[in-house]
Amino acid sequence: QVQLVESGGGLVQAGGSLRLSCAASGRTFNNYPMGWFRQAPGKGREFVAAISWSTVSTRYADSVKGRFTISGDNDKKMVFLQMNSLQPEDTAVYYCATGPYGGNGYVESYDYWGQGTQVTVSS
């Protein structure tokens, strides 16, 4: 079973930055694509960004494009999310996810999820 652990969340002021990390481990891990999702209170889980190792391709939600950058180290089985110019609307629990059919923006395409890390952006 794949295990994902997120870290790096915290409280920042609007305009600030945070860098989230996600470490993947487990015997079943096989360089699956990885993605970041977020869920604000009272809202559904929404796509943020994803990366596919085989093609080194990335994709982003329109709401974060130009502000967030996803990157990773396949050898270390880690993925990162650099978040700049944070806004209060970015406040949410951020989840790392992976799975053989991942790499897209659909929650249903990911099989494994971390516990999430809280990101709070104050005005």
C-alpha positions in Angstrom: 0.0 0.0 0.0 1.2 3.5 -0.8 1.6 6.0 2.0 1.6 9.7 1.4 2.6 12.3 4.0 2.2 16.0 3.5 4.0 18.8 5.3 4.7 22.5 5.1 1.3 24.0 5.7 0.9 26.9 8.0 -0.5 30.4 8.5 0.7 33.2 6.2 -0.5 36.7 5.3 -1.9 37.4 1.9 0.8 37.8 -0.7 3.1 35.4 1.2 4.5 32.0 0.2 4.5 28.4 1.4 6.2 25.3 0.1 4.3 22.1 0.6 6.0 18.7 0.5 4.7 15.2 0.0 6.7 12.1 0.6 5.5 8.8 -0.9 6.5 5.4 0.2 5.3 1.8 0.1 6.1 -1.4 -1.7 3.4 -0.8 -4.3 4.6 2.6 -5.2 5.5 2.5 -8.9 6.2 6.1 -10.0 2.6 6.9 -10.3 1.6 10.4 -11.3 1.0 12.7 -8.4 -1.3 15.5 -7.7 -2.3 18.2 -5.3 -5.9 18.8 -4.3 -7.4 21.1 -1.7 -10.6 21.3 0.2 -12.0 24.4 1.9 -14.6 24.2 4.7 -18.0 23.4 3.3 -16.7 22.8 -0.2 -15.7 19.8 -2.2 -12.2 18.7 -3.0 -10.8 20.6 -6.0 -7.8 20.0 -8.2 -4.7 22.2 -7.8 -1.8 20.7 -9.8 -0.4 17.4 -11.0 2.8 16.0 -12.4 3.5 12.9 -14.5 7.0 11.5 -14.1 7.1 9.6 -17.4 6.7 12.7 -19.5 7.8 15.3 -16.9 4.6 17.1 -17.7 2.5 19.3 -15.3 -0.9 20.8 -15.3 -2.6 23.4 -13.1 -6.0 24.6 -12.2 -6.8 28.0 -13.7 -7.2 29.5 -10.2 -3.5 28.8 -9.3 -1.8 29.0 -12.7 1.1 31.5 -12.5 1.2 31.4 -8.7 1.8 27.8 -7.9 4.5 25.5 -9.2 4.5 21.7 -8.8 7.8 19.9 -8.9 9.3 16.7 -7.7 12.1 14.3 -7.2 11.2 10.9 -8.5 14.3 9.2 -7.1 13.4 10.5 -3.6 9.7 9.9 -4.2 8.7 13.4 -3.3 6.6 16.1 -4.8 6.4 19.7 -3.9 4.0 22.6 -4.3 5.5 26.1 -4.2 2.7 28.5 -3.5 3.3 32.2 -4.1 1.1 35.2 -3.9 -1.2 33.4 -1.6 -4.7 34.8 -1.2 -7.4 34.1 1.5 -9.3 32.1 -1.1 -6.4 29.6 -1.1 -7.2 28.7 2.5 -7.9 25.0 2.6 -6.6 21.6 3.6 -4.1 20.5 0.9 -3.9 16.9 0.0 -1.3 14.9 -1.9 -2.6 12.1 -4.1 -1.3 9.4 -6.4 -2.4 6.4 -8.4 -1.9 4.7 -11.7 -4.5 6.7 -13.4 -3.6 10.0 -11.9 -2.0 13.1 -13.6 -5.3 14.7 -14.4 -7.7 16.9 -12.4 -10.2 14.3 -11.4 -10.5 13.2 -7.8 -11.8 9.9 -8.8 -8.6 9.1 -10.8 -6.5 8.9 -7.6 -6.3 5.9 -5.4 -4.1 7.0 -2.5 -4.3 10.1 -0.4 -2.4 11.7 2.4 -4.0 13.1 5.5 -3.6 16.7 4.4 -1.9 19.8 5.6 -3.7 23.0 6.6 -2.9 26.2 4.7 -4.4 29.4 6.1 -4.0 32.7 4.4 -5.0 35.8 6.4 -6.1 39.2 5.0 
